[in-house]
Amino acid sequence: MRLAIIGTGYVGLPTGVGFAELGNDVVCVDKIADKIETLNRGELTLFEDGLEDLFRKNVERGKIKFTLDMQSAVCNADVVMLAVGTPPHPITKEADLQYIYAAAKELAQYLDGYTVVATKSTVPVGTGDEIEKIIREINCDADFDVVSIPEFLREGFAIHDFFNPDRIVIGTNSERAREIMLQLYAPFVGKTSFLLVKRRSSETIKYASNAFLAMKIHYINEMADFCEKSGADILEVAEGMGMDSRIGKKFLNPGPGYGGSCFPKDTNAMAQMGRKYGAPLNLIETTIAKNGERKAKMGLRVIEAIKSNPEGKIAVLGLAFKGGTDDCRESPAIDIVREMVKHSHNICVYDPKAMVNAKAILGDSVKYANSIEDACRTADVMVILTEWEDFRHIDLLKIKSIMAKPEIVDLRNMLNVDDVVKAGFEYQGVGK
Ligand SMILES: NC(=O)c1ccc[n+]([C@@H]2O[C@H](COP(=O)([O-])OP(=O)(O)OC[C@H]3O[C@@H](n4cnc5c(N)ncnc54)[C@H](O)[C@@H]3O)[C@@H](O)[C@H]2O)c1
């Protein structure tokens, strides 16, 4: 099939590469010239595990191309996928739909022959109707349907998730569009569940799912606070809860609060939708407020740990919003560092992949290290903020020998408490 993907970010690029690998002819469009130039030089613009090899292979065999030219991509496409950003509006926190509407306006004039316009971007309920209206106003002769095809991939696992989705949701009332989407997703038949629903249901499924996962994280974080006060151990509690198949063991890891490019914006957008439709979503509203408070509290927890030497160096390990990605958007690690910067001028940070993105946000408010050792040298405390596998295998004795004071605040519960204590560290995890 011929596919145009609008937006080559964390969703558009892995999705484009994935569909190319499945044998489709993919053209990816972006409006940022730098990105397209880089991709056309055969280099990636973002880090995703497993992406590079598939990208190179499909560029070499001509199955995927990159362009700034919307027309050439759209006029030949059977399916045009919208994968542009829907960031939160800075004031209202609603999903800002300017990019999706701008893309719809632009592509409308180039539709040629029957085309499915499939929205992969996460958009509020009813956006499909608006996109349809926009295209119709600009090109009244266009033969098209707008379908909602929400994306559930996890950053850091985008390629794995593309080929192994939990489910594929297709939202449309059009029989013709549904058939084309089923053809596109035919390689997944028998490997995953398909759900064919109304467009508005499909749009809602994405937000309802993300908001539920955010609430699950918030719930386990509150339980962790309870365990700290009551003498229970959250890891044992979470394990016991997760054995119940009705609860499931995923998203029961306590930590510094949820973040990333999706949960904060999607919970806010869902809460806004609840208000708009007069159906208040109180659990989501509380989750949003308490998650924000938690990140500030975690920053102060670190400051408390160095109170005997407030000038002491704080070594921060991890800046990305989670392991496996270089994405720092709404990263709890960044929010916590910002909180600490209010109280300390001696913070040195390290992340295996996210240094460039973090530097663009944190600027010269902190120092930047080249390695775990570099960050920890002469530090009074080491703080783990992102769950990178490398951090689990830290050489504790070596690190202890170069730190000024052997103290660890592990906000991801990555280290084995017995090992850390045996190595002679003061240790604080979460919920123990
Ligand atoms: N990142 C995730 O893990 C994830 C997961 C599921 C769903 N989503 C949703 O997918 C959508 C995209 O997210 P992302 O993280 O890939 O965003 P992103 O910011 O990484 O990428 C968006 C890309 O779209 C491009 N773009 C914007 N307007 C354009 C236009 N008119 N023409 C061409 N290109 C244009 C931008 O330049 C950018 O490269 C969002 O709605 C997001 O909520 C994201």
The ligand as a Tripos MOL2 file, in Angstrom:
@<TRIPOS>MOLECULE
LIG
   44    48     1     0     0
SMALL
NO_CHARGES

@<TRIPOS>ATOM
      1 N1          5.3450    9.8700   21.8920 N.am      1 LIG1
      2 C1          4.5830    8.8480   22.2630 C.2       1 LIG1
      3 O1          5.0010    7.9450   23.0160 O.2       1 LIG1
      4 C2          3.1700    8.7520   21.7720 C.ar      1 LIG1
      5 C3          2.4620    7.5550   21.9820 C.ar      1 LIG1
      6 C4          1.1590    7.4820   21.5130 C.ar      1 LIG1
      7 C5          0.5740    8.5670   20.9040 C.ar      1 LIG1
      8 N2          1.2780    9.7250   20.7480 N.ar      1 LIG1
      9 C6          0.6300   10.8490   20.0740 C.3       1 LIG1
     10 O2          1.1360   10.9250   18.7420 O.3       1 LIG1
     11 C7          1.2190   12.2820   18.3090 C.3       1 LIG1
     12 C8          2.6270   12.5990   17.8770 C.3       1 LIG1
     13 O3          3.4880   12.4840   19.0040 O.3       1 LIG1
     14 P1          5.0770   12.5160   18.8670 P.3       1 LIG1
     15 O4          5.6150   12.2030   20.2130 O.co2     1 LIG1
     16 O5          5.4810   11.6910   17.7080 O.co2     1 LIG1
     17 O6          5.2860   14.0650   18.4950 O.3       1 LIG1
     18 P2          6.6320   14.7500   18.0080 P.3       1 LIG1
     19 O7          6.5810   16.1360   18.4750 O.co2     1 LIG1
     20 O8          7.8120   13.8790   18.3450 O.co2     1 LIG1
     21 O9          6.5120   14.7410   16.4100 O.3       1 LIG1
     22 C9          5.5700   15.4830   15.7060 C.3       1 LIG1
     23 C10         6.1900   15.8360   14.3530 C.3       1 LIG1
     24 O10         5.1860   16.4220   13.5250 O.3       1 LIG1
     25 C11         5.7860   17.4430   12.7590 C.3       1 LIG1
     26 N3          4.7460   18.3270   12.2290 N.ar      1 LIG1
     27 C12         3.9520   19.1920   12.9000 C.ar      1 LIG1
     28 N4          3.1080   19.8120   12.0500 N.ar      1 LIG1
     29 C13         3.3820   19.3280   10.8240 C.ar      1 LIG1
     30 C14         2.8460   19.5720    9.5280 C.ar      1 LIG1
     31 N5          1.8580   20.4390    9.3150 N.pl3     1 LIG1
     32 N6          3.3640   18.9040    8.4820 N.ar      1 LIG1
     33 C15         4.3680   18.0200    8.6580 C.ar      1 LIG1
     34 N7          4.9040   17.7380    9.8570 N.ar      1 LIG1
     35 C16         4.4170   18.3840   10.9280 C.ar      1 LIG1
     36 C17         6.7420   18.1090   13.7100 C.3       1 LIG1
     37 O11         7.7180   18.8670   13.0510 O.3       1 LIG1
     38 C18         7.3150   16.8810   14.4520 C.3       1 LIG1
     39 O12         8.4680   16.3950   13.7900 O.3       1 LIG1
     40 C19         0.7310   13.1250   19.5120 C.3       1 LIG1
     41 O13        -0.6300   13.3950   19.3580 O.3       1 LIG1
     42 C20         0.9370   12.1940   20.6840 C.3       1 LIG1
     43 O14         0.0550   12.4720   21.7370 O.3       1 LIG1
     44 C21         2.5600    9.8370   21.1620 C.ar      1 LIG1
@<TRIPOS>BOND
     1     1     2 1
     2     2     3 2
     3     2     4 1
     4     4     5 ar
     5     4    44 ar
     6     5     6 ar
     7     6     7 ar
     8     7     8 ar
     9     8     9 1
    10     8    44 ar
    11     9    10 1
    12     9    42 1
    13    10    11 1
    14    11    12 1
    15    11    40 1
    16    12    13 1
    17    13    14 1
    18    14    15 2
    19    14    16 1
    20    14    17 1
    21    17    18 1
    22    18    19 2
    23    18    20 1
    24    18    21 1
    25    21    22 1
    26    22    23 1
    27    23    24 1
    28    23    38 1
    29    24    25 1
    30    25    26 1
    31    25    36 1
    32    26    27 ar
    33    26    35 ar
    34    27    28 ar
    35    28    29 ar
    36    29    30 ar
    37    29    35 ar
    38    30    31 1
    39    30    32 ar
    40    32    33 ar
    41    33    34 ar
    42    34    35 ar
    43    36    37 1
    44    36    38 1
    45    38    39 1
    46    40    41 1
    47    40    42 1
    48    42    43 1
@<TRIPOS>SUBSTRUCTURE
     1 LIG1         1 GROUP 0 **** ****
